[in-house]
Amino acid sequence: MSLLKYIMKQGWKAIKKADADRIAKQPEILNTNFESCIPYTDSINPLHQLNLYYPFEYDMDKDGILPTIIDIHGGGLMYGDKELNMRYCQYLASKGFCVMGMSYRLLPDTDLQGMISDIYTSIHWLEKNGPKRGFDLSKVLLTGDSAGGHLTSLIMCIQKSKELQKVYSVEPFKSDISAVAISNGVCEMHDYFSFFPSLNKMIDREIVSMILGKSKKNAPWKDFMSFSQVMVKADTLPAVLVIGAENDPFYRQTLWLMENLTKHGSKFETILWKKEDGPHLGHVFHIGHYEWQESMITNDKMLEFFRKNIF
């Protein structure tokens, strides 16, 4: 392992501890039920598991099937699992949705194709097993934050392109995506960690090297790693909501995402928090701190966006 890769992994370990401390101190959401640690492959790898969330006392026979939210967690493609956004997923479920959040393998133990493949496998599992649990797969809503927003942007394009499906060696899921929400998405591979001026170029090169995996420059996805590269392969896209904050160090990525959606000709809506709204409204604040007033405003507006695109 290179020294830079080691330093990056140590940095994510520190973030993991901080996240664990934060989650432990947060108030629990009591009005939800959930199933945890469900394998979505035959693998014993714990990163091949998913969680399912439901409204409290949800009864499919009495209440009918509910719209499906699929959440893809962030973590710089190197950190995180299905537990990272647990409270956020519970909050969404408490508002009348069935929610799935999956773990997926991370860099450097896999490459970008491996991550995309894992996410697709989890969704195929949900297509097979979700309806009997109350998931309405005719109303699929996809959301992702930070690096999970990057993966979300790729998946919504892969779904629309046989060429990209071949590049990533995945079978599209049968369900149409009704709407997508990308929160503080880091969807472009250039300047991935641009807020580290002295290290960003080295870090970006290391990230790209890991994303390409053992195939390196022969990887079929080498020209299809950023949203700007894959969007041209999709004639149309689902309704998209872009969530961002000016106090996010990755805010330029939010601006690029909006620029690229405009270039593509796709209509999109935004929830953008200004600097003067408060320094605490930074990167993925509404996911990490679901209990804040501003977070509930953001997440409720996202759910309003979802509802109007499925009903």
Backbone torsions as a table, in degrees:
resi	resn	phi	psi	omega
1	MET	NA	132.8	179.7
2	SER	-68.8	158.0	179.1
3	LEU	-60.5	-41.7	-179.4
4	LEU	-64.2	-42.1	178.6
5	LYS	-63.0	-39.4	178.1
6	TYR	-62.9	-45.1	179.3
7	ILE	-60.9	-42.0	179.3
8	MET	-62.8	-43.3	-179.9
9	LYS	-65.1	-38.1	178.1
10	GLN	-65.5	-37.5	177.0
11	GLY	-61.4	-42.3	178.9
12	TRP	-68.9	-29.8	175.4
13	LYS	-63.3	-40.5	178.6
14	ALA	-65.4	-40.4	177.7
15	ILE	-64.9	-38.3	178.3
16	LYS	-59.7	-43.1	179.1
17	LYS	-64.4	-43.1	179.4
18	ALA	-63.3	-40.2	178.7
19	ASP	-65.1	-41.6	179.4
20	ALA	-62.1	-41.5	178.1
21	ASP	-64.2	-42.0	179.9
22	ARG	-62.5	-48.5	-177.5
23	ILE	-62.6	-38.6	-178.9
24	ALA	-64.1	-29.2	-177.3
25	LYS	-90.5	-12.0	-176.3
26	GLN	-76.7	147.6	175.0
27	PRO	-66.4	138.8	177.9
28	GLU	-74.2	151.1	174.1
29	ILE	-95.8	111.6	-171.4
30	LEU	-87.1	-20.5	-174.4
31	ASN	-92.8	43.8	172.6
32	THR	-141.4	157.6	169.1
33	ASN	-117.0	155.5	177.3
34	PHE	-153.9	155.9	170.5
35	GLU	-113.0	136.1	-174.9
36	SER	-124.8	157.5	172.8
37	CYS	58.2	44.5	178.0
38	ILE	-88.6	121.2	177.9
39	PRO	-67.8	136.4	175.3
40	TYR	-109.7	4.3	169.8
41	THR	-138.6	179.6	175.6
42	ASP	-81.3	-2.4	-178.3
43	SER	-68.8	151.0	173.9
44	ILE	-93.7	2.2	178.6
45	ASN	-64.7	123.0	-179.8
46	PRO	-62.8	-16.4	176.6
47	LEU	-83.0	5.5	172.3
48	HIS	-110.1	44.7	178.7
49	GLN	-128.8	160.9	178.4
50	LEU	-138.6	161.9	173.7
51	ASN	-116.5	147.4	175.8
52	LEU	-121.7	139.5	-176.4
53	TYR	-128.3	142.3	-177.8
54	TYR	-136.9	157.4	170.6
55	PRO	-60.8	152.3	-179.2
56	PHE	-60.5	134.9	179.1
57	GLU	59.4	27.1	177.2
58	TYR	-64.7	131.0	178.9
59	ASP	-127.5	109.5	-175.4
60	MET	-59.8	-39.7	-178.7
61	ASP	-63.7	-35.4	-178.0
62	LYS	-89.4	-40.5	-171.7
63	ASP	-96.7	-14.0	-177.2
64	GLY	79.4	175.4	179.9
65	ILE	-77.0	152.6	-175.0
66	LEU	-118.3	154.2	176.3
67	PRO	-56.2	149.2	-173.9
68	THR	-103.8	124.5	169.9
69	ILE	-107.3	129.6	175.2
70	ILE	-112.4	121.3	-176.9
71	ASP	-109.2	131.7	177.3
72	ILE	-113.0	113.3	-175.5
73	HIS	-70.9	158.8	175.3
74	GLY	-95.5	-165.6	-179.3
75	GLY	133.5	28.7	175.8
76	GLY	62.5	18.7	-177.6
77	LEU	67.9	1.9	-176.8
78	MET	-119.8	-6.4	-171.0
79	TYR	-147.4	154.8	172.4
80	GLY	106.1	165.1	175.3
81	ASP	-157.9	-170.0	-175.7
82	LYS	-62.0	-20.2	-178.9
83	GLU	-80.0	-20.3	-173.3
84	LEU	-59.3	-40.4	-178.6
85	ASN	-105.8	24.7	-174.3
86	MET	-57.4	-50.4	-178.1
87	ARG	-63.3	-40.0	177.6
88	TYR	-60.7	-46.4	179.1
89	CYS	-63.7	-38.1	176.7
90	GLN	-62.1	-41.9	179.4
91	TYR	-60.3	-45.9	179.9
92	LEU	-61.9	-42.5	179.7
93	ALA	-64.1	-35.6	-178.5
94	SER	-64.0	-15.4	-178.8
95	LYS	-96.1	10.2	173.2
96	GLY	103.6	29.7	179.2
97	PHE	-126.9	154.1	165.1
98	CYS	-93.6	132.5	-171.2
99	VAL	-126.4	138.0	173.2
100	MET	-122.6	132.1	172.7
101	GLY	-128.6	129.5	-175.6
102	MET	-113.1	155.7	162.4
103	SER	-88.9	156.5	173.8
104	TYR	-146.4	155.1	-179.4
105	ARG	-63.3	154.0	-171.2
106	LEU	-122.0	163.5	169.7
107	LEU	-67.9	144.9	0.8
108	PRO	-93.5	12.8	-175.9
109	ASP	-78.7	-13.7	172.1
110	THR	-145.6	-175.5	178.0
111	ASP	-119.2	-173.0	-176.6
112	LEU	-62.1	-40.2	178.7
113	GLN	-61.5	-39.4	179.5
114	GLY	-62.5	-40.8	178.4
115	MET	-65.8	-47.1	178.8
116	ILE	-60.2	-42.5	179.7
117	SER	-61.1	-43.2	179.1
118	ASP	-61.2	-45.0	-178.6
119	ILE	-63.3	-43.0	177.4
120	TYR	-62.3	-40.9	179.9
121	THR	-62.1	-39.9	179.0
122	SER	-65.5	-36.8	179.9
123	ILE	-72.5	-36.9	174.7
124	HIS	-62.8	-38.4	175.5
125	TRP	-59.8	-43.9	-178.7
126	LEU	-65.7	-37.1	177.2
127	GLU	-60.2	-36.8	-178.1
128	LYS	-80.1	-40.0	-170.3
129	ASN	-109.3	-13.5	-176.6
130	GLY	-71.1	-43.8	-175.6
131	PRO	-56.0	-38.3	-179.8
132	LYS	-72.8	-10.2	176.4
133	ARG	-102.2	-2.9	177.4
134	GLY	108.5	3.4	179.3
135	PHE	-81.1	122.8	176.7
136	ASP	-88.4	103.2	-176.0
137	LEU	-83.3	6.0	170.5
138	SER	-90.7	-5.3	179.3
139	LYS	-131.6	80.1	-176.3
140	VAL	-101.0	126.8	-179.3
141	LEU	-121.1	124.0	-172.6
142	LEU	-111.2	130.9	177.7
143	THR	-138.5	147.4	178.1
144	GLY	-154.4	151.5	-178.5
145	ASP	-124.0	144.1	177.0
146	SER	56.5	-121.0	176.3
147	ALA	-64.7	-29.4	174.0
148	GLY	-65.8	-29.5	173.0
149	GLY	-67.5	-37.0	174.3
150	HIS	-58.9	-50.6	179.8
151	LEU	-62.6	-38.7	177.4
152	THR	-60.7	-43.4	-179.6
153	SER	-64.3	-36.2	177.3
154	LEU	-67.6	-45.1	-175.4
155	ILE	-64.7	-39.3	-179.0
156	MET	-66.5	-24.2	175.6
157	CYS	-84.7	-39.8	178.1
158	ILE	-58.2	-39.4	179.2
159	GLN	-58.5	-26.1	-174.6
160	LYS	-99.6	1.2	-171.6
161	SER	-138.1	117.0	175.5
162	LYS	-63.8	-33.1	178.5
163	GLU	-62.8	-45.0	179.2
164	LEU	-69.3	-33.5	176.2
165	GLN	-62.1	-37.6	176.9
166	LYS	-69.9	-42.0	179.0
167	VAL	-57.1	-43.9	-175.6
168	TYR	-96.1	2.2	176.7
169	SER	55.0	49.6	179.1
170	VAL	-129.2	152.8	172.5
171	GLU	-95.9	129.7	-179.8
172	PRO	-63.2	147.3	172.9
173	PHE	-78.3	151.6	-170.8
174	LYS	-69.5	-28.8	-175.2
175	SER	-75.1	141.4	170.9
176	ASP	-77.3	147.0	173.9
177	ILE	-85.7	118.3	-177.7
178	SER	-74.7	-38.3	-178.7
179	ALA	-161.3	157.9	-177.3
180	VAL	-132.4	138.7	171.7
181	ALA	-123.2	125.3	179.3
182	ILE	-114.7	116.2	-176.5
183	SER	-102.3	118.2	178.4
184	ASN	47.9	42.8	-174.9
185	GLY	-65.8	138.4	174.6
186	VAL	-109.3	80.7	-165.6
187	CYS	-98.5	-3.8	179.7
188	GLU	-117.0	133.9	-174.9
189	MET	-77.1	-21.7	176.3
190	HIS	-76.1	141.1	-177.8
191	ASP	53.5	44.4	-177.3
192	TYR	-60.9	-42.9	178.3
193	PHE	-117.0	58.0	-171.4
194	SER	-69.7	-9.8	-179.5
195	PHE	-88.1	4.8	170.9
196	PHE	-108.0	80.2	-170.6
197	PRO	-55.2	-38.7	-175.1
198	SER	-81.1	-17.3	-174.4
199	LEU	-119.7	-8.8	-166.9
200	ASN	-59.1	-40.3	-177.4
201	LYS	-66.1	-41.2	178.7
202	MET	-66.8	-42.3	179.7
203	ILE	-65.0	-43.8	179.2
204	ASP	-60.1	-42.3	178.6
205	ARG	-63.2	-40.0	-179.8
206	GLU	-66.3	-43.0	178.5
207	ILE	-60.7	-47.4	-179.8
208	VAL	-61.8	-40.6	178.7
209	SER	-60.3	-43.2	179.4
210	MET	-69.2	-37.7	179.4
211	ILE	-63.3	-37.5	178.8
212	LEU	-73.9	-25.6	177.0
213	GLY	70.1	-157.0	-176.4
214	LYS	-64.2	-26.2	-178.6
215	SER	-72.2	-21.8	-178.5
216	LYS	50.3	-127.8	-174.1
217	LYS	-70.4	-8.5	176.1
218	ASN	-90.8	-1.5	-180.0
219	ALA	-61.6	129.8	-179.1
220	PRO	-58.2	-24.1	-175.7
221	TRP	-94.2	7.6	-174.4
222	LYS	-60.1	-27.5	178.8
223	ASP	-103.2	12.2	-176.4
224	PHE	-137.8	50.1	-175.2
225	MET	-105.7	-21.1	-178.9
226	SER	-110.6	157.5	178.0
227	PHE	-59.0	-40.1	-179.0
228	SER	-61.7	-24.7	179.8
229	GLN	-84.5	-32.8	-176.1
230	VAL	-92.8	-22.9	-175.4
231	MET	-63.0	-28.6	-178.1
232	VAL	-70.2	-14.5	179.0
233	LYS	-90.3	-6.6	-179.2
234	ALA	-111.2	117.6	-179.1
235	ASP	-65.9	-40.0	179.6
236	THR	-133.4	158.1	177.4
237	LEU	-129.8	157.9	174.9
238	PRO	-65.5	171.4	171.7
239	ALA	-60.7	133.7	-175.0
240	VAL	-121.9	136.4	171.4
241	LEU	-113.7	125.9	178.0
242	VAL	-104.4	122.3	179.4
243	ILE	-112.0	128.2	-177.8
244	GLY	-151.8	173.0	179.7
245	ALA	-148.7	133.7	-177.9
246	GLU	-64.7	-23.3	177.5
247	ASN	-85.2	4.1	174.4
248	ASP	-79.2	125.2	177.8
249	PRO	-61.1	-16.9	177.3
250	PHE	-97.4	16.9	-172.5
251	TYR	-58.5	-30.8	178.2
252	ARG	-59.6	-30.9	176.7
253	GLN	-66.4	-36.8	175.6
254	THR	-62.6	-42.2	178.2
255	LEU	-63.3	-42.6	178.4
256	TRP	-62.1	-40.5	179.7
257	LEU	-60.8	-44.7	179.4
258	MET	-65.1	-40.2	177.4
259	GLU	-61.2	-43.4	-178.2
260	ASN	-69.1	-38.1	176.1
261	LEU	-63.4	-37.6	177.1
262	THR	-65.4	-44.5	177.7
263	LYS	-60.3	-37.8	-179.5
264	HIS	-69.5	-22.9	-176.8
265	GLY	89.2	14.4	-179.0
266	SER	-88.7	136.9	174.4
267	LYS	-78.1	140.2	178.6
268	PHE	-148.6	159.5	175.4
269	GLU	-117.0	164.8	-176.6
270	THR	-135.2	152.1	163.3
271	ILE	-127.4	107.5	-174.3
272	LEU	-124.4	122.1	179.0
273	TRP	-93.7	135.5	-177.3
274	LYS	-85.8	161.6	178.2
275	LYS	-57.7	-41.5	-176.4
276	GLU	-69.8	-10.2	177.3
277	ASP	-71.9	-16.5	176.0
278	GLY	136.4	138.2	-179.0
279	PRO	-66.9	-18.1	-179.7
280	HIS	-75.3	-13.0	-178.2
281	LEU	-89.4	73.5	-176.7
282	GLY	-107.4	-142.7	-174.0
283	HIS	-65.9	123.2	178.5
284	VAL	45.2	37.2	-178.7
285	PHE	-59.4	-36.6	-173.6
286	HIS	-75.6	-10.9	176.5
287	ILE	-99.2	-45.7	179.1
288	GLY	-69.3	-30.2	-179.4
289	HIS	-128.8	68.9	-177.5
290	TYR	-58.0	-23.7	-171.7
291	GLU	-82.1	-12.4	178.8
292	TRP	-67.8	150.5	179.2
293	GLN	-58.3	-45.4	-179.4
294	GLU	-65.1	-32.0	178.0
295	SER	-67.6	-44.3	179.8
296	MET	-64.7	-37.3	175.5
297	ILE	-60.5	-47.1	-178.7
298	THR	-62.7	-50.1	-175.4
299	ASN	-68.7	-35.3	177.1
300	ASP	-68.0	-37.2	176.4
301	LYS	-65.9	-37.0	176.5
302	MET	-62.1	-43.1	179.9
303	LEU	-67.0	-33.8	174.0
304	GLU	-62.0	-42.7	177.6
305	PHE	-60.9	-43.6	178.3
306	PHE	-61.7	-47.5	-175.7
307	ARG	-60.4	-41.7	-176.3
308	LYS	-71.7	-14.5	179.1
309	ASN	-99.7	2.7	177.0
310	ILE	-121.7	-14.8	-176.9
311	PHE	-115.3	NA	NA
